[in-house]
Amino acid sequence: MSCKYSKVLNNKLEENPNSRTLEFSLNDFRDILGLKSTYTPRHITANIIPKLKKDLSKYYESFDITYLREGKQKVIGYRLTW
């Protein structure tokens, strides 16, 4: 895996082999990946999500990350499916 964040997230997926879905609040997602609180959802979407999808799709055929939203705009978390 080329992205350090992918390795961390892969460990979380392996800890939950029978589940096909994990949900994280925005703060939990930042904590798991070791991101500073100043790293906004916009930055995560632009810089982290594409790398995670690219790396983890090699190992999990149907891997996807969707956004948990409050209203139409505000991202409050992430849902991982695989």
NORDAVEN-V901133 format. One line per field, one symbol per residue. phi: phi as a letter, one per 40 degrees, with the letter a starting at -180 (. if undefined). A space follows every 10 residues. Layout:
phi->???
This chain:
phi->.cbccccccc cccccbcccb abbbcdcccc cccgcccccc dcccccbbdd ccccccccbb dbcabbccbb gcbccbibbb ba
